[in-house]
Amino acid sequence: MSASVEALAQQVLQLSSAERARLLDRVIDSLDADRDRDERWNALAAKRDAEADADPASLVPGPEALARIRASLG
């Protein structure tokens, strides 16, 4: 780490945990390069979650799903 980053880290660590959490949220938001992609992903995840809730019998246990994938790859 550069000296300026180290100094900043020391300042950040002096903040309260609530202030650090707010700062972390802002930093993460600044790194989010593709909000549209994330919104589409969240929508797809919500749709699949709703489908799973509507028909739990359609769910495949993780180990079985992995076995199917491995079998399909040969």
Buried (B, 14 or more C-beta within 10 A) or exposed (E): EEEEEEEEEEEEEEEEEEEEEEEEEEEEEEEEEEEEEEEEEEEEEEEEEEEEEEEEEEEEEEEEEEEEEEEEEE
